[in-house]
Amino acid sequence: MFRGVNTINIDAKGRMALPARYRDMLTDKYAGHLVATVDFSGQCLLLYPIDEWEVIQQKVEALSSFDAASRRVQRMLIGHAHDLEMDASGRVLLPQILRGRANLEKHVALVGQGMKFEIWNEETWVKNADDWFDSDAETVELPAELMNLSL
């Protein structure tokens, strides 16, 4: 559904225009209703269409509130979640608290991740992507699920 990297500007009010190629689908299928929250890396935001977010929220809510790690996940993901409405120009207003958490300034990278987007400070995205490309793939320990994946 969502793929590729798009560089976008955030205006002075904190609005980000979503790429035209996604607008119709987001309007038709989700009525322009999205949810943004923080990512655990602390370096980017996650942007979900509402239906996809509700699945995630149900799973997070089902975690035990007595387990410290689960409680942290609940506080981070649900506690920082903000409902966003796409306007007629295809823009969403990213709340200041979220922009601050991910150090988002004027230039951002919107990175498609299938059923969601990641929103990165453009400089941070480029630096991380360069590091990932430059790293020695042989030294990265892959999860067992990836060992059988053929690309």
C-alpha positions as CSV (number, residue, x, y, z in Angstrom):
1,M,0.0,0.0,0.0
2,F,2.5,2.7,1.1
3,R,6.0,2.4,-0.4
4,G,8.9,4.6,-1.2
5,V,10.5,7.7,0.3
6,N,9.0,11.1,-0.3
7,T,10.7,14.4,0.8
8,I,8.2,16.9,2.0
9,N,8.2,20.3,3.7
10,I,6.3,21.1,6.9
11,D,4.9,24.6,6.8
12,A,5.2,27.2,9.7
13,K,2.0,25.9,11.2
14,G,3.2,22.3,11.3
15,R,1.2,21.1,8.4
16,M,2.5,18.4,6.0
17,A,1.0,17.7,2.6
18,L,0.7,14.0,1.8
19,P,1.8,13.0,-1.6
20,A,-1.0,13.2,-4.2
21,R,-0.7,9.5,-5.0
22,Y,-2.0,8.6,-1.6
23,R,-4.6,11.3,-1.1
24,D,-7.6,9.7,-2.9
25,M,-7.1,6.3,-1.2
26,L,-6.8,7.9,2.2
27,T,-9.9,10.0,1.6
28,D,-12.0,7.2,0.0
29,K,-11.0,4.3,2.3
30,Y,-10.4,6.1,5.6
31,A,-12.2,9.5,5.1
32,G,-8.8,11.2,5.6
33,H,-8.7,10.1,9.2
34,L,-5.1,9.2,10.4
35,V,-3.3,8.6,13.7
36,A,0.2,9.7,14.4
37,T,2.3,8.5,17.3
38,V,5.9,8.1,18.4
39,D,8.2,5.3,17.3
40,F,10.3,3.5,20.0
41,S,13.5,4.5,18.3
42,G,12.7,8.1,19.2
43,Q,13.8,9.2,15.8
44,C,10.6,9.2,13.8
45,L,6.9,9.3,14.0
46,L,4.5,6.6,12.9
47,L,1.5,7.6,10.7
48,Y,-1.4,5.1,10.4
49,P,-4.7,5.2,8.6
50,I,-7.4,4.9,11.3
51,D,-8.4,1.3,10.6
52,E,-4.8,0.1,10.7
53,W,-4.2,2.0,13.9
54,E,-7.3,0.5,15.6
55,V,-5.8,-3.0,15.1
56,I,-2.5,-1.9,16.7
57,Q,-4.3,-0.1,19.6
58,Q,-6.4,-3.2,20.4
59,K,-3.2,-5.3,20.5
60,V,-1.4,-2.8,22.7
61,E,-4.4,-2.4,25.1
62,A,-4.5,-6.2,25.5
63,L,-1.0,-6.2,27.0
64,S,-0.8,-6.6,30.8
65,S,-0.8,-3.4,32.7
66,F,1.1,-5.2,35.4
67,D,4.2,-5.8,33.2
68,A,6.5,-2.8,33.2
69,A,7.7,-3.2,29.6
70,S,4.1,-3.7,28.4
71,R,3.0,-0.6,30.4
72,R,5.8,1.4,28.8
73,V,4.6,0.4,25.3
74,Q,1.0,1.4,26.2
75,R,2.2,4.8,27.5
76,M,4.4,5.5,24.5
77,L,2.2,4.4,21.7
78,I,-1.3,5.1,22.9
79,G,-0.3,8.0,25.2
80,H,1.3,9.9,22.3
81,A,-1.3,9.0,19.7
82,H,-3.1,11.9,18.0
83,D,-6.0,11.8,15.7
84,L,-5.4,13.7,12.5
85,E,-7.8,14.8,9.8
86,M,-6.5,15.4,6.2
87,D,-7.8,18.7,4.9
88,A,-9.1,19.4,1.4
89,S,-5.6,20.1,0.3
90,G,-4.3,16.8,1.5
91,R,-2.5,18.2,4.5
92,V,-2.3,17.0,8.1
93,L,-1.4,19.1,11.1
94,L,1.4,17.3,13.1
95,P,1.1,18.4,16.8
96,Q,4.1,20.2,18.2
97,I,4.7,17.6,20.9
98,L,5.1,14.9,18.2
99,R,7.2,17.1,16.0
100,G,9.5,17.8,18.9
101,R,9.8,14.1,19.8
102,A,11.1,13.3,16.4
103,N,13.0,16.5,15.9
104,L,10.9,17.3,12.8
105,E,11.7,20.7,11.2
106,K,11.0,22.1,7.8
107,H,12.3,19.1,5.7
108,V,11.0,15.6,6.4
109,A,11.1,12.2,4.8
110,L,7.8,10.3,4.6
111,V,8.8,6.6,4.3
112,G,6.2,4.1,3.2
113,Q,6.2,0.9,5.4
114,G,3.3,-1.0,3.9
115,M,0.3,-0.2,6.0
116,K,1.8,2.8,7.7
117,F,4.3,5.6,7.1
118,E,7.3,6.7,9.1
119,I,8.0,10.5,9.3
120,W,11.7,11.4,9.7
121,N,13.7,14.5,10.0
122,E,15.2,14.5,6.5
123,E,18.8,14.8,7.7
124,T,18.3,12.0,10.2
125,W,16.8,9.8,7.6
126,V,19.6,10.4,5.1
127,K,22.3,9.8,7.8
128,N,20.6,6.6,9.0
129,A,20.0,5.3,5.4
130,D,23.6,6.0,4.5
131,D,24.7,4.1,7.7
132,W,22.5,1.2,6.8
133,F,23.8,1.0,3.3
134,D,27.4,1.3,4.4
135,S,27.2,-1.3,7.2
136,D,28.6,-4.7,6.7
137,A,25.5,-7.0,6.2
138,E,27.5,-9.9,7.5
139,T,27.8,-8.4,11.0
140,V,24.1,-7.7,11.4
141,E,22.3,-10.5,13.3
142,L,19.0,-11.2,11.5
143,P,15.9,-12.7,13.2
144,A,15.1,-16.3,12.3
145,E,12.0,-15.1,10.4
146,L,14.3,-13.3,7.9
147,M,16.6,-16.2,7.3
148,N,14.1,-18.0,5.1
149,L,13.0,-14.9,3.2
150,S,14.0,-14.8,-0.4
151,L,14.0,-11.4,-2.1
